Amino acid sequence: MPDTQSSDETDNYGTPETAAQRRARRAQFLRDLNEARELRDRVQPRRARAARMRQQMRMRTFRW
């Protein structure tokens, strides 16, 4: 069975990652997440509009 991990993941498995590596990995994850949300909004415009309306209502009723 082939190894599913890439070589750089395997090398760093035993060593703790640095803060810079963690930030880079997190930034990549957030970029991918944002891209997935944008794609979902384009594919399902009605659901996206309803979600925006719910968010606006939450912000209007939020007490500072």
C-alpha positions in Angstrom: 0.0 0.0 0.0 1.5 3.4 -1.0 2.4 6.0 1.7 -0.3 8.7 1.7 1.9 11.3 3.5 4.2 13.5 1.5 7.9 13.4 2.3 8.0 16.8 4.1 5.1 15.7 6.4 6.9 12.5 7.2 10.2 14.3 8.0 8.6 16.8 10.4 6.4 14.2 12.1 8.7 13.7 15.1 9.9 17.3 15.4 7.8 20.2 16.7 6.9 22.7 14.0 8.1 26.3 14.3 5.7 29.2 14.7 6.4 30.3 11.2 5.5 26.9 9.8 2.3 26.9 11.7 1.4 30.4 10.5 2.1 29.4 6.9 0.0 26.2 7.2 -2.8 28.2 8.8 -2.7 30.9 6.2 -2.9 28.2 3.4 -5.9 26.6 5.2 -7.7 29.9 5.5 -7.1 30.7 1.8 -8.5 27.3 0.9 -11.5 27.8 3.2 -12.3 31.2 1.8 -12.0 29.8 -1.8 -14.4 27.0 -0.9 -16.9 29.4 0.6 -16.8 31.6 -2.5 -17.4 28.6 -4.7 -20.3 27.5 -2.6 -21.8 31.0 -2.8 -21.5 31.0 -6.6 -23.1 27.5 -6.8 -25.9 28.1 -4.3 -26.8 31.9 -4.6 -30.1 31.5 -2.8 -28.6 29.8 0.2 -25.7 32.4 0.3 -28.2 35.3 0.3 -30.1 33.7 3.1 -26.9 33.2 5.1 -26.0 36.9 4.5 -29.4 38.0 5.8 -29.1 35.8 8.9 -25.7 37.3 9.6 -27.0 40.8 9.2 -29.8 40.1 11.6 -27.4 38.7 14.1 -25.3 41.8 13.8 -28.3 44.1 14.2 -29.5 42.4 17.4 -26.0 42.1 18.9 -25.5 44.3 22.0 -22.0 45.9 22.2 
